[in-house]
Amino acid sequence: MVFIMNKSSARIAVTALLGLCLIMPGFSCAKKPSGNRVDMDQINYDDSTNYELLFKNQAEKQKERENRYKKDEF
């Protein structure tokens, strides 16, 4: 079975393919979520975990988020 394209359907097909080629890189380059990673300083030599560093980092991130939109009181 042969599909014969006229000029208008060929233009539509080329436009669709071109649009698809321009849109797809936008989705692939999106910011990817950060994975669960452990800082090397958090692991002790005896393979135990030092949670102090983990909670310190979380507290700093939370303070940063809270202070992001805080304005000076002048």
C-alpha positions as CSV (number, residue, x, y, z in Angstrom):
1,M,0.0,0.0,0.0
2,V,1.5,3.3,-1.1
3,F,0.6,6.6,0.6
4,I,0.8,9.5,-1.9
5,M,1.2,12.9,-0.3
6,N,0.1,16.1,-1.9
7,K,1.8,19.4,-1.1
8,S,-0.4,20.4,1.8
9,S,-0.1,17.1,3.6
10,A,3.6,17.1,3.0
11,R,3.9,20.6,4.6
12,I,1.8,19.5,7.6
13,A,4.0,16.4,8.0
14,V,7.3,18.4,7.8
15,T,5.9,21.1,10.1
16,A,4.9,18.4,12.7
17,L,8.3,16.7,12.5
18,L,10.1,20.0,12.8
19,G,8.0,21.0,15.7
20,L,8.6,17.7,17.4
21,C,12.4,18.0,16.9
22,L,12.3,21.5,18.5
23,I,10.1,20.5,21.4
24,M,11.7,17.2,22.5
25,P,15.1,18.6,23.6
26,G,13.2,20.9,26.0
27,F,11.8,17.9,27.8
28,S,15.1,16.0,27.9
29,C,17.1,19.0,29.3
30,A,14.7,19.6,32.2
31,K,16.1,19.9,35.7
32,K,16.3,16.4,37.1
33,P,15.5,15.7,40.7
34,S,18.5,15.2,43.0
35,G,19.0,11.7,44.1
36,N,19.5,10.5,47.7
37,R,23.2,10.9,48.2
38,V,25.2,10.6,51.4
39,D,28.1,12.9,52.2
40,M,31.3,11.0,52.8
41,D,31.8,12.9,56.1
42,Q,28.6,11.3,57.3
43,I,30.0,7.8,57.3
44,N,32.4,6.9,60.1
45,Y,35.3,4.5,59.7
46,D,33.5,1.7,61.4
47,D,30.6,1.9,58.8
48,S,28.3,3.6,61.2
49,T,26.4,6.8,60.3
50,N,26.9,10.2,61.8
51,Y,23.4,11.7,61.7
52,E,24.6,15.0,63.2
53,L,25.8,16.2,59.8
54,L,22.7,15.1,58.0
55,F,20.4,17.0,60.4
56,K,22.7,20.1,60.3
57,N,22.4,20.2,56.5
58,Q,18.6,19.8,56.6
59,A,18.4,22.6,59.2
60,E,20.5,24.9,57.0
61,K,18.4,24.2,53.9
62,Q,15.2,24.9,55.9
63,K,16.6,28.2,57.2
64,E,17.6,29.2,53.7
65,R,14.1,28.5,52.4
66,E,12.5,30.5,55.2
67,N,14.9,33.5,54.7
68,R,14.6,33.5,51.0
69,Y,11.6,35.9,50.8
70,K,12.3,37.7,54.1
71,K,12.7,41.5,53.7
72,D,14.7,43.9,55.8
73,E,12.7,45.8,58.4
74,F,14.1,49.2,57.6
